[in-house]
Amino acid sequence: MLDKPQTESQTSEVQFPFKIVDAGGAALFTKLNELMVKTTRAIWESETELLRLETEQVTKCFTPARIGEDPATTITDLTDQLQQRTDSMITQMRRINDLTRECGWQLIALYAEGLQQAAKSASPRSPD
C-alpha cells in the first residue's frame, strides 16, 4: 500500500519514447537548430508585420472623418478599408500558422532521417 520513495534520478528523468542522441548526434542537432532559427526568424517577421497592420488599423479607427463629406460614402470607404486590413491580418496569421506547421513536419522528417542513419550504422554489415 505504501509507495516507495522515489530517488532523485527517478524524479528528474524525462520519459521519451526515443532518444534524440541515437538519431544522429551532433549533425542532427545542427540541422534542428538551423531549422528552429530559420522558423523563429520568419515567425518574428510575420508577427512584426501583423503588429504593424494592427497598429495601422487602430490608428485609422481613431482618425475622425472629414467634415462635409457624404456620410454614406465615408462609411462605405471605412468599411472597405476595414475589410482590406482584416484580410491582410488574416493572411499574416495564416502565414504564421503555416510556418509553425511546416517546421513541425520538418522536425519529424529530420528525426526520421536521423533514425534511418542510426539504424544503418548500427546494423551489422554483411561481408561481400
Secondary structure, DSSP 4 states (H G I P E B T S, - for coil): -PPPPPPHHHHH----SS-SGGGTHHHHHHHHHHHHHHHHHHHHHHHHHHHHHHHHHHHHHHSPPPTTS-HHHHHHHHHHHHHHHHHHHHHHHHHHHHHHHHHHHHHHHHHHHHHHHHHHHHSPPPP-
